[in-house]
Amino acid sequence: MTPQPNPEVGAAVKAADRAHVFHSWSAQELIDPLAVAGAEGSYFWDYDGNRYLDFTSGLVFTNVGYQHPKVVAAIQEQAARMTTFAPAFAVEARSEAARLIAERTPDGLDKIFFTNGGADAVEHAVRMARLHTGRPKVLSAYRSYHGGTQQAVNITGDPRRWASDSASAGVVHFWAPFLYRSRFYAETEEQECARALEHLETTIAFEGPSTIAAIILETIPGTAGIMLPPPGYLAGVRELCDKYGIVFVLDEVMAGFGRTGEWFAADLFDVTPDLMTFAKGVNSGYVPLGGVAISGAVAETFAKRPYPGGLTYSGHPLACAAAVATINVMAEDGIVQNAARLGTEVLGPALRELAERHPSVGEVRGVGMFWALELVKNRETREPLVPYNASGAANAPMAAFAAAAKAEGIWPFVNMNRTHVVPPCNAGEAELKEGLAALDAALSAADEHTE
């Protein structure tokens, strides 16, 4: 679709937004949200006719792009047949969505509890783990994000937690492996893995194994920087959980449904959790949906004991119809395989070439359609381009880079010292090359702040 400029409508949309919409994670008087007129495939556009290649996939959820005709049609057909129904009933769209998801989760995760998104999926996974074990504590990693609701944000390990952290949520944080900024003075992935596991087991010992219900990890941390765990780490966590009777929870809200070139990132590491959360890519974000995939052992806890939790819109028919269509489209069109191939053949090599040309790029890491560039002031010292959790003037170099990217026609996903490259999983090679050329140009703005 060719964008048709209509600045008057855009101004009205913007005025109504500024008068009435309260935006998340924002100082309300300091933001200037773009008024979006439309979206299709890997692109969206504003009311002035400017078109952007979306290198954010929305918030890393449009895995099949915007306005996929088969998913739109499925929502329309479901709305004509049954717009909504209470969660206590068996409904075709809900049953089929659960079946298709369970077919793709790691072996044994055959029960699906539907939520409205990723944060409440984490809330319910933690509740299930606590009730299953009878224990209060949850261990989670620094450099993590698990959602904005009260329990999920306390589990989160980045600064978004701070304002809501009352130190009474039963959460203990630990360091997960990240060799580029190692907390363990490691020089190799093998050292980082071994020392991170030793640190985790020590944390378990000092917190008291009998008090810990769950360890929750993003299989591959998303907004924290797309940090692939070293070989053996997730398997080692699985062993520690088995050793101490702890429920192992993997958060696949961002990494799931093809983003990594596998249906779930857990498949990359040959590990099976006890509970796995999902959302976002399950239906490309077209209608809010999330959930928890549950192992037989945890499900058995609630076979004759009521599970004390639920949501009015659990397994909403429109959301589930969108999930059924999305999963079928991904399977029929080979979208998961497309993500794997383009990650290996296009994104990975091209981003590493960018790193060679731009002194602001300290590290490139990722897999599939899930990549990050670590931006630094000095490659040798690895000093970050801006201070941790910088804002205002201190964040100027990152703001300059983001503005340059938008000027080049791509919409970047910028968080702290990283820019993420997370286009739709069905993006084409030509689109990626267009975006990479724009990213190449935009990185010059970051280079200006290097030493």
Protein Blocks (a to p, Z undefined) as FASTA:
>chain_A
ZZdddfklmmmmmmmmmmmpccehiafklgccdddfbdehjbccdfkopacddfkgonop
alnoghifklmmmmmmmmmmombdcfkbccfklmmmmmmmmmmmcehiabccddfbfklm
mmmmmmmmmmmnopabdcddehiaebjbfklmmmpccfklmmmmgolnopacdddddfkl
ccklpabfklmmmmmmmmmmmmmmmnopmlpfbdcddfbacklnopacdehklmmmmmmm
mmnopacdddfklmgghlnopablklmnopacfbdcdefjlnnomagcddddddfklmmm
mmmgccdbddfkgoiaklmmmmmmmmmmmmmnommmmmmmmmmmmmmmmmmmmmmmmmkl
mbdcdehjadcddddfblklopafbdehiahjllmmmmmmmmmmmmnopacddehjaccd
dddfkbcfklmmmmmmmmmmmmmmmmmmpZZ
